[in-house]
C-alpha cells in the first residue's frame, strides 16, 4: 500500500478516534451537570416548601430557613462556576445551553424566594444580583463582566452572612427573567441590583460595601 495512503488512513482514524473521545467526555460533563442541577432543584424545593410551612405556622423557624437559604446560595454559586468551566470547553453538546437556562431559572426562583423571606422574617441581609449577558457581547463588556464578578465575589467573602449573591443572565431567553429585569430599564451590562436598586457598569468594592452596609 502506498505510504501516503497509509498515512492518510492513519490520520483519519486518529481524527475520528479523537472526535469520539471528545464526544464521550462532553457527554460525561453533561451528565454531571444534569445530576448537579437535579440536586439543586431538590435543595430549592425543600427550602421553598419549608418557607411556606413556616408561613402557615409561626416565624420561630426563620433562622433555620435563613441557614438553608445561605447554604443553597453557596452551593448554587459554586455550581455556576463549574458550569462556566464546562461551557468554555464545550464543543459537541449544545444541550449545555439548555442546562444554563435551567440554572438561571433556579437562580431567579431562589432570588424571589430570598426577597420574600427577607420581608416576612424581617431579616437584614442584602440581596445582590449580578446581571450579565453572554451572547453577542463586545470584548469590553466581557472583560467588565468578569471583573465585576470578581469584585462581587470579594464582597461576598467580606460580607459573609450579611448578603446573598445571585448571578442572573439577562439574555437567557426566559420570559420570567425578562419580566423581572424589565422594571429596571437596564441599558448597560454588567449591572448590579442591590435590594431593588440598580447600578450599571463597574462598581468599586468600597462603594458596594457602603451600598450593602457590610
Order of alpha helices (4+ residues) and beta strands (2+ residues): alpha-alpha-alpha-beta-alpha-beta-alpha-beta-beta-alpha
